[in-house]
Amino acid sequence: INLVALQEHLASRRLDVENDDQFWPATKKCQEDLEKYSWSHAQVGKMLSSLRPGASGKGDYKKSEWCMVETGEMYPCDVYTLPFDETRGQRNRKGLTGYLKFSLGKDGELFLVLVSCHL
């Protein structure tokens, strides 16, 4: 996934994670974790917007992998971690480490498929 392009779509609101038609917590565990941490769609959007492209040491990217979602479909996902201050809603090197695994809709449609989001 081209992270910079994804972040541009988030900034312009062409991809609006606060719109249920463009945001899907795609696993039961992801849904439970969002509830557990009381993270809104907007909070997830802030985390995504705070990610730095590039591999470990230069960026937040960890790996890519295929993941099965609750419908049984497989999605190609990217995994990122970042230090994040939940209270301020921004990146902070002293913040807790957030873990995000996500994909986009089929055929590149602007639709966020969130597979995992937790500390």
N, C-alpha and C positions, 0 to 999 in steps of 0.2 A: 504494500500500500504506500502510495506517495504521501508521506506525512505532511509535507509542506502544502501540497494541494488540498489535503483534507482540512488542514488548519485554515487555509484561505476560504474554503467553503463554510467553515464554522464562523469565521469572522464576518463574512458577508451575509450569513444566515441563509445561504442557499441550502445548507444542511443545518436544520434547526432541530437539535436534540431535545428541545422542549416540546416538540410536536410529536405526538405518539405515532403519527404516520411515517416518521423518519427515524425512529429510535425503537430498538427491540432488545430488551434484556432476554437473550435467547436460550438461557438455561435456567433451570429451577434454582441452582446454587447461586447464580448471578442475581436473580430476583431476590432471593433470601438475603444475600450479602448487602444489596442496596438498601433493603429494609433494616437490616441489622445496624448498619452505619448511618442510617437516616440520610443517605445521599440522594439528592434529587437529580433529575436529568440535567439540570443546569450545572450542578456540581461536577457531574461526569464531563460535561462540555468544557468546564474550566480545566479539569485535569488533562483532557485531550489537547486543549489549546496550549497547555504548559509543557507538553512533551518536547524534547529536543531530538531532532533527527540524527541518525548516525549510530554506530555500534558503541558498545560499552567503552567508557573512557572518554569518548567524544560526544556521545549522545545517550539516549535512554533505551534505544532498541536492544532487545535481548535475542529474539529468535522469531522464526515463522514456523507455523505448524498447521496441519489440518485438524479441525475440531468438529465434533458432532454436536448439533444443537437439539433442542427438545423435540423438533419435528422429525429427527432422524437424518436430516440433510447434513452434508459436510461443507464447511466453509474454510477457505484459506485465511488464516488469522496471523496477525502480527502481535507480538508480546512486548510490552514496554514496562519499565518500572521508573518511578520518579519520586523524589522527596517532595512532599506536599503538605502544606499547612491547611488543614480542613477549615479552621476557624476563619482565616483570611481568604481562603479560596484561591491560593496562589502557590507557586513553586517556592520552596524554602529548604535550603540544604540541611536545616535542623529539624525539618518536618518528618513525619512518619513516611515510610516507603509505601507508595501505592502501586498496585499491580493491575495492569489493564491488558486484556486480550480481546481483540476486536477484528471485525471484517466489515466489508461493505456489502450492499445488496448484490444480488446476481447481476451479471453483465455490467457492473460498475455503477448501478443506479445509486443516487445519493440517499442512502438508507444505512444507518449505523446498526450493525449486528454486534451487540456487546455480549461476549461469551463469558468473560470473567472480569470482576472489578472488586478488589478487596485490599486490605492492608497486608 
